[in-house]
Every structure is written in structure tokens, then in C-alpha cells.
Amino acid sequence: MAQAMRSFHVSACPTCGSTRIRRVRGDRPGTFKRKRYVVKDLRYFHCPRCGEKVYSPDAMRRIEAASPAFSKTRRVRKTA
């Protein structure tokens, strides 16, 4: 996972254009339908100017794995 994060780099904030965006590490709490979850030790980019957070594909996979929104018990709509 660390290798994938090294290959994912953001040099400017996609929202405000600031070049002060930095790679950070921390826990990411979330809530889905009143169910709370936390992704521990997540690496992502954070812009101190506007607050934007940018996640690598690996970080997104970790968020989806922890979130009840993406649980396998969720009903899937059938197509016609």
C-alpha cells in the first residue's frame, strides 16, 4: 500500500489551486445512516487553504471496505 501512495501525488489542490496541499496521515471518521465507522491510519492529501481532501485509489478502497454504505449485505437493484 505504501508503494501505491508514493506513486499517487497531488501537487495542487483541485478545488482552489493552492500548491500548499500536503500528504497527511490520520484517522478518518465517517457516518452512514447513523452508523459510525473509522478508517485508521489513512494517508491522503489535505489542503490547508480550503480544507479539500484528496484520496488515492487505495485510500478509497479502504474507506469503502470500512463504510456500511458499501457492505455486501446491501440490496442490489435488478436491471430489466
C-alpha positions as CSV (number, residue, x, y, z in Angstrom):
1,M,0.0,0.0,0.0
2,A,2.8,2.4,0.8
3,Q,4.2,1.9,-2.7
4,A,0.8,2.8,-4.3
5,M,0.6,6.0,-2.2
6,R,4.1,7.1,-3.3
7,S,3.0,6.7,-7.0
8,F,-0.1,8.8,-6.3
9,H,0.9,12.5,-6.0
10,V,-1.1,15.7,-5.9
11,S,0.9,19.0,-6.4
12,A,-2.0,21.4,-6.4
13,C,-5.4,21.4,-4.8
14,P,-8.1,20.5,-7.4
15,T,-10.6,22.9,-5.7
16,C,-8.7,26.1,-5.0
17,G,-5.4,25.5,-6.9
18,S,-3.2,26.1,-3.9
19,T,0.2,24.4,-4.0
20,R,0.2,24.2,-0.2
21,I,-1.6,20.8,-0.4
22,R,0.3,18.2,1.7
23,R,0.3,14.5,2.3
24,V,-1.0,13.7,5.8
25,R,-1.9,10.6,7.8
26,G,-4.7,10.2,10.2
27,D,-7.9,8.5,11.2
28,R,-11.0,9.2,9.0
29,P,-14.3,9.0,10.8
30,G,-17.5,8.6,8.9
31,T,-21.2,8.1,9.3
32,F,-23.7,6.3,7.1
33,K,-27.4,6.1,8.1
34,R,-26.4,6.9,11.7
35,K,-23.8,4.1,11.7
36,R,-20.4,5.4,12.6
37,Y,-17.1,3.9,11.4
38,V,-13.4,4.9,11.4
39,V,-10.7,4.2,8.9
40,K,-7.4,4.1,11.0
41,D,-4.1,5.5,9.8
42,L,-5.3,6.7,6.4
43,R,-2.9,8.5,4.1
44,Y,-4.3,11.3,1.9
45,F,-3.7,14.8,0.7
46,H,-5.1,17.8,2.6
47,C,-5.3,21.4,1.5
48,P,-4.9,23.8,4.5
49,R,-6.3,26.7,2.4
50,C,-9.7,25.3,1.6
51,G,-9.9,22.1,3.5
52,E,-10.2,19.8,0.5
53,K,-9.1,16.2,1.0
54,V,-7.9,14.1,-1.9
55,Y,-7.7,10.3,-1.6
56,S,-5.7,7.8,-3.6
57,P,-7.4,4.8,-5.1
58,D,-6.0,2.6,-2.3
59,A,-7.3,5.0,0.3
60,M,-10.7,5.0,-1.3
61,R,-10.7,1.1,-1.3
62,R,-10.0,1.2,2.5
63,I,-12.8,3.8,3.1
64,E,-15.3,1.7,1.0
65,A,-14.2,-1.5,2.9
66,A,-14.9,0.2,6.3
67,S,-18.1,2.0,5.3
68,P,-21.5,0.4,5.9
69,A,-22.6,2.1,2.6
70,F,-20.6,-0.5,0.7
71,S,-21.4,-3.6,2.8
72,K,-22.1,-6.8,1.0
73,T,-25.4,-7.1,2.7
74,R,-26.8,-4.1,0.8
75,R,-29.6,-4.9,-1.6
76,V,-28.7,-4.7,-5.2
77,R,-31.3,-3.4,-7.7
78,K,-32.0,-5.7,-10.5
79,T,-32.0,-4.4,-14.0
80,A,-34.7,-5.1,-16.5
